[in-house]
Amino acid sequence: MYSTDTASDRIVRADLDGTNYEDLICNSGCTNNDSSITFPRGIALERANGHMYWTEVLNDRIVRANLDGTVHQDIICQAGCSNINVSVDGPSGIALDLANGHMYWTNHSSQRISRANLDGTGYQDIICKSGCANNNSNLNNLLGIALDLDNGHIYFTDEFGDRIVRVNLDGTGHV
């Protein structure tokens, strides 16, 4: 299993029983030091191609690396990477639609769910509090996200609304 540790700014992995715990990416003191990693929160795996993706709330970016923690690449960010000028603002949860080559994530600061191709291109907002095609003024502090691809739904947590919300993959059909 892979996990983010926001308190110590690291990505870790271990066997399901907790053995073979390993720091994969951290600020210092591990094999794959990355001094820029700050408050990693969501993580998703693309095992077929050997990648993991994670969100960094405070750096406003989504990063991809190999499953062993090597070869970090900013995929989505506010500035300083090839896919700039996107509305990534406090990315938190992340989920992958591998069949269609998409990643979905929550932006808790700007109250929106966004989607892009796995390489960061094709960015679009799916649902947001204001300013996009599928507005919902009741969104507050979006954190976790999960996809139900068989039924075409996105589920996400709305922390301050104390609820789990379901929408269609295109942002319509808010329930």
Sine and cosine of phi, psi and omega as CSV:
sin_phi,cos_phi,sin_psi,cos_psi,sin_omega,cos_omega
0.00,0.00,0.49,-0.87,0.03,-1.00
-0.90,-0.43,0.53,-0.85,-0.03,-1.00
-0.47,-0.88,0.44,-0.90,0.14,-0.99
-0.99,-0.16,0.53,-0.85,0.07,-1.00
-0.84,-0.54,0.99,-0.12,-0.07,-1.00
-0.93,0.36,-0.51,0.86,-0.04,-1.00
-0.92,0.39,-0.56,0.83,-0.03,-1.00
-0.89,-0.46,0.26,0.96,0.09,-1.00
0.78,0.62,0.90,0.44,0.00,-1.00
-0.49,-0.87,0.37,-0.93,0.14,-0.99
-0.94,-0.35,0.75,-0.66,-0.05,-1.00
-0.78,-0.62,0.30,-0.95,0.15,-0.99
-0.60,-0.80,0.40,-0.92,0.02,-1.00
-0.35,-0.94,0.25,-0.97,0.15,-0.99
-0.93,0.37,0.30,-0.95,-0.05,-1.00
-0.87,0.49,-0.45,0.89,0.02,-1.00
-1.00,0.04,0.09,1.00,0.05,-1.00
1.00,-0.02,-0.13,0.99,0.03,-1.00
-0.98,0.19,0.20,-0.98,0.00,-1.00
0.83,0.55,0.61,0.79,0.06,-1.00
-0.88,0.47,0.70,-0.72,-0.06,-1.00
-0.55,-0.83,0.77,-0.64,0.16,-0.99
-0.97,0.23,0.88,-0.48,-0.01,-1.00
-1.00,-0.03,-0.74,0.68,-0.04,-1.00
-0.68,-0.73,0.75,-0.66,0.01,-1.00
-0.38,-0.93,0.16,-0.99,0.01,-1.00
-0.90,0.44,-0.64,0.76,0.01,-1.00
-0.28,-0.96,0.41,-0.91,0.11,-0.99
1.00,0.01,0.21,0.98,0.08,-1.00
-0.70,-0.71,0.09,-1.00,-0.09,-1.00
-0.86,0.51,-0.68,0.73,-0.08,-1.00
-0.93,-0.36,0.97,0.24,0.00,-1.00
-0.94,0.34,0.68,-0.74,0.09,-1.00
-0.62,-0.78,0.99,-0.16,-0.09,-1.00
-0.92,0.40,-0.21,0.98,-0.02,-1.00
-1.00,-0.05,-0.14,0.99,-0.02,-1.00
-0.91,0.41,0.82,-0.57,-0.06,-1.00
-0.61,-0.79,0.86,-0.50,0.08,-1.00
0.79,0.62,0.85,0.52,0.10,-1.00
-0.92,0.38,0.67,-0.74,-0.06,-1.00
-0.83,-0.55,-0.95,0.31,-0.04,-1.00
-1.00,0.06,0.46,-0.89,0.05,-1.00
-0.57,-0.82,0.60,-0.80,0.05,-1.00
-0.58,-0.81,0.53,-0.85,-0.08,-1.00
-0.93,-0.37,0.62,-0.78,0.13,-0.99
-0.86,-0.50,0.98,0.19,-0.14,-0.99
-0.89,0.46,-0.60,0.80,-0.06,-1.00
-0.84,0.54,-0.62,0.78,0.00,-1.00
-0.97,-0.25,0.08,1.00,0.08,-1.00
0.95,0.30,0.58,0.82,-0.04,-1.00
-0.86,-0.51,0.43,-0.90,0.24,-0.97
-0.81,-0.58,0.50,-0.86,0.05,-1.00
-0.83,-0.55,0.64,-0.77,0.09,-1.00
-0.62,-0.78,0.38,-0.92,0.04,-1.00
-0.98,-0.21,0.54,-0.84,0.12,-0.99
-0.82,-0.58,0.96,-0.30,-0.09,-1.00
-0.86,0.51,-0.75,0.66,-0.12,-0.99
-0.99,0.17,-0.41,0.91,0.04,-1.00
-1.00,-0.03,-0.05,1.00,-0.02,-1.00
0.77,0.64,0.84,0.55,0.00,-1.00
-0.48,-0.88,0.35,-0.94,0.16,-0.99
-0.88,-0.48,0.76,-0.65,-0.11,-0.99
-0.88,-0.47,0.56,-0.83,0.11,-0.99
-0.87,-0.49,0.62,-0.79,0.07,-1.00
-0.56,-0.83,0.24,-0.97,0.13,-0.99
-0.92,0.38,0.38,-0.93,-0.04,-1.00
-0.89,0.46,-0.34,0.94,0.06,-1.00
-1.00,0.02,0.05,1.00,0.06,-1.00
1.00,-0.05,-0.03,1.00,0.00,-1.00
-1.00,0.01,0.23,-0.97,0.11,-0.99
0.83,0.56,0.95,0.33,0.05,-1.00
-0.98,0.19,0.64,-0.77,0.06,-1.00
-0.58,-0.82,0.80,-0.60,0.12,-0.99
-0.94,0.34,0.84,-0.54,-0.02,-1.00
-0.99,-0.12,-0.69,0.72,0.02,-1.00
-0.73,-0.68,0.74,-0.67,0.07,-1.00
-0.33,-0.94,0.27,-0.96,0.02,-1.00
-0.94,0.35,-0.64,0.76,-0.05,-1.00
-0.38,-0.93,0.44,-0.90,0.11,-0.99
1.00,-0.02,0.08,1.00,0.10,-0.99
-0.71,-0.70,0.10,-0.99,-0.13,-0.99
-0.93,0.36,-0.39,0.92,-0.01,-1.00
-0.95,-0.31,0.94,0.34,-0.05,-1.00
-0.99,-0.14,-0.01,-1.00,-0.01,-1.00
0.88,0.48,0.58,0.82,0.12,-0.99
-0.94,-0.33,0.36,-0.93,-0.08,-1.00
-1.00,0.02,0.89,0.45,0.11,-0.99
-0.99,-0.13,0.88,-0.48,-0.12,-0.99
-0.60,-0.80,1.00,-0.05,-0.05,-1.00
0.96,0.29,0.79,0.61,0.01,-1.00
-0.89,0.46,0.67,-0.74,-0.10,-0.99
-0.83,-0.55,-0.99,0.14,0.01,-1.00
-0.99,0.13,0.43,-0.90,0.04,-1.00
-0.58,-0.81,0.62,-0.79,0.05,-1.00
-0.60,-0.80,0.52,-0.85,-0.06,-1.00
-0.92,-0.40,0.65,-0.76,0.18,-0.98
-0.94,-0.34,1.00,0.04,-0.12,-0.99
-0.93,0.36,-0.55,0.83,-0.01,-1.00
-0.88,0.48,-0.57,0.82,-0.01,-1.00
-0.96,-0.26,0.02,1.00,0.05,-1.00
0.94,0.35,0.57,0.82,-0.03,-1.00
-0.88,-0.47,0.46,-0.89,0.24,-0.97
-0.87,-0.50,0.60,-0.80,0.06,-1.00
-0.87,-0.49,0.58,-0.82,0.05,-1.00
-0.50,-0.86,0.39,-0.92,0.09,-1.00
-1.00,-0.09,0.61,-0.79,0.13,-0.99
-0.92,-0.40,0.98,-0.18,-0.11,-0.99
-0.95,0.31,-0.47,0.88,-0.02,-1.00
-0.96,0.28,-0.62,0.78,-0.03,-1.00
-0.98,-0.20,0.08,1.00,0.08,-1.00
0.83,0.56,0.86,0.51,0.02,-1.00
-0.52,-0.85,0.40,-0.92,0.17,-0.99
-0.93,-0.37,0.74,-0.67,-0.06,-1.00
-0.83,-0.55,0.29,-0.96,0.03,-1.00
-0.65,-0.76,0.54,-0.84,0.11,-0.99
-0.47,-0.88,0.24,-0.97,0.15,-0.99
-0.93,0.38,0.31,-0.95,-0.05,-1.00
-0.89,0.46,-0.33,0.94,0.07,-1.00
-1.00,-0.04,0.05,1.00,0.04,-1.00
1.00,-0.08,-0.18,0.98,0.03,-1.00
-0.99,0.16,0.18,-0.98,0.07,-1.00
0.94,0.35,0.51,0.86,-0.03,-1.00
-0.88,0.48,0.65,-0.76,0.18,-0.98
-0.39,-0.92,0.50,-0.87,0.10,-0.99
-1.00,0.10,0.71,-0.71,-0.02,-1.00
-1.00,-0.07,-0.74,0.67,0.04,-1.00
-0.51,-0.86,0.59,-0.80,-0.01,-1.00
-0.47,-0.88,0.26,-0.97,0.01,-1.00
-0.90,0.43,-0.63,0.78,0.07,-1.00
-0.31,-0.95,0.42,-0.91,0.13,-0.99
1.00,-0.05,0.22,0.98,0.07,-1.00
-0.62,-0.78,0.05,-1.00,-0.10,-1.00
-0.88,0.48,-0.60,0.80,-0.03,-1.00
-0.93,-0.37,0.99,0.16,-0.01,-1.00
-0.99,0.13,0.58,-0.82,0.13,-0.99
-0.57,-0.82,0.96,-0.27,-0.10,-1.00
-0.94,0.34,-0.12,0.99,-0.02,-1.00
-1.00,-0.03,0.11,0.99,-0.01,-1.00
-0.98,0.21,0.70,-0.71,-0.01,-1.00
-0.53,-0.85,0.92,-0.40,0.11,-0.99
0.83,0.56,0.94,0.35,0.00,-1.00
-0.97,0.26,0.75,-0.66,-0.05,-1.00
-0.83,-0.55,-0.99,0.16,-0.08,-1.00
-0.99,0.16,0.39,-0.92,0.01,-1.00
-0.54,-0.84,0.61,-0.79,0.08,-1.00
-0.60,-0.80,0.52,-0.85,-0.01,-1.00
-0.93,-0.36,0.67,-0.74,0.18,-0.98
-0.92,-0.40,1.00,0.07,-0.11,-0.99
-0.94,0.34,-0.52,0.86,0.01,-1.00
-0.88,0.47,-0.56,0.83,-0.02,-1.00
-0.95,-0.31,0.02,1.00,0.07,-1.00
0.95,0.30,0.61,0.79,-0.06,-1.00
-0.84,-0.54,0.45,-0.89,0.20,-0.98
-0.93,-0.38,0.73,-0.68,0.14,-0.99
-0.92,-0.40,0.68,-0.73,0.05,-1.00
-0.57,-0.82,0.42,-0.91,0.02,-1.00
-1.00,-0.07,0.64,-0.77,0.05,-1.00
-0.88,-0.47,1.00,-0.07,-0.18,-0.98
-0.85,0.53,-0.78,0.63,-0.07,-1.00
-0.97,0.23,-0.34,0.94,0.10,-0.99
-1.00,0.09,-0.08,1.00,0.00,-1.00
0.77,0.64,0.79,0.61,-0.05,-1.00
-0.42,-0.91,0.31,-0.95,0.18,-0.98
-0.95,-0.32,0.76,-0.65,-0.11,-0.99
-0.91,-0.41,0.56,-0.83,0.08,-1.00
-0.86,-0.51,0.71,-0.71,0.14,-0.99
-0.70,-0.71,0.27,-0.96,0.12,-0.99
-0.95,0.32,0.29,-0.96,-0.02,-1.00
-0.86,0.51,-0.38,0.92,0.03,-1.00
-1.00,-0.07,0.08,1.00,0.04,-1.00
1.00,-0.05,-0.14,0.99,0.02,-1.00
-1.00,0.06,0.10,-1.00,0.10,-1.00
0.93,0.36,0.65,0.76,-0.01,-1.00
-0.86,0.51,0.81,-0.59,0.04,-1.00
-0.80,-0.60,0.00,0.00,0.00,0.00
